Amino acid sequence: MSGADRSALNAEIIRSKRKTLAMQISDEGKLIVRVPLRCPNKEIVSFIEKNEKWITAHIEKANKQNEERIAAVQEYLYGNNAEFNII
């Protein structure tokens, strides 16, 4: 990942009493990385870079699901002819 990609990747790092690193994509499409308390930042960055394809695929999937949910709610509330710009 280049420097620009890292700044665009907004990850929430959660340190806790655990032994392994894990990641998940929230329903909103945000990357959450859970790491041991004393895990060096260098190891976290390496973990994220190693799983870049997985992260990208799952963020895209979450974003698509969110768009579909929004469209379904809009159709339910306003009918088929409603147009909205999501910012």
C-alpha positions in Angstrom: 0.0 0.0 0.0 1.3 3.4 -0.9 1.3 6.3 1.5 -1.8 7.8 -0.2 -3.6 4.5 0.2 -2.8 4.3 3.9 -4.2 7.7 4.6 -7.4 6.8 2.7 -7.7 3.7 4.7 -9.4 4.8 7.9 -8.8 1.9 10.3 -9.9 1.7 13.9 -7.2 -0.1 16.0 -8.5 -1.7 19.2 -5.8 -2.9 21.6 -6.8 -5.5 24.2 -5.6 -8.5 26.1 -5.5 -10.9 23.3 -2.8 -13.0 21.6 -3.7 -12.7 17.9 -4.4 -10.0 15.4 -7.9 -10.0 13.8 -9.7 -7.7 11.5 -13.3 -7.1 10.5 -15.3 -4.7 8.3 -18.2 -3.0 10.0 -21.6 -2.7 8.4 -20.6 0.9 7.5 -17.6 -0.4 5.6 -15.0 0.7 8.2 -11.9 -1.5 8.9 -11.6 -2.6 12.5 -8.3 -4.2 13.6 -8.0 -5.9 17.0 -4.5 -6.4 18.3 -2.6 -7.4 21.5 -1.8 -4.6 23.9 1.9 -4.6 23.1 1.8 -5.2 19.4 4.1 -2.9 17.5 2.6 -0.5 15.0 5.0 -1.9 12.4 3.4 -5.4 12.8 -0.1 -3.9 12.5 0.8 -2.1 9.3 2.3 -5.3 7.9 -0.8 -7.3 8.8 -3.0 -4.7 7.0 -0.8 -4.7 4.0 -0.7 -8.5 3.8 -4.5 -8.6 3.8 -5.1 -5.6 1.4 -7.1 -7.7 -1.2 -9.4 -9.1 1.5 -9.9 -5.7 3.0 -10.7 -4.1 -0.4 -13.1 -6.8 -1.4 -15.0 -6.7 1.9 -15.2 -2.9 2.0 -16.7 -2.9 -1.5 -19.2 -5.7 -0.5 -20.2 -3.7 2.6 -20.7 -0.5 0.6 -22.8 -2.3 -2.0 -25.0 -3.8 0.7 -25.4 -0.3 2.2 -26.5 1.1 -1.2 -29.0 -1.7 -1.6 -30.4 -1.1 1.9 -30.7 2.6 1.3 -32.5 2.0 -2.1 -34.9 -0.5 -0.5 -35.8 2.0 2.3 -36.2 4.8 -0.2 -38.4 2.7 -2.4 -40.5 1.6 0.7 -40.9 5.2 2.0 -41.1 7.2 -1.2 -41.9 4.8 -4.1 -40.0 4.1 -7.2 -39.7 7.7 -8.5 -37.8 9.2 -5.7 -34.2 10.5 -6.4 -31.7 11.2 -3.7 -28.0 12.2 -3.6 -26.1 10.4 -0.9 -23.2 12.4 0.4 
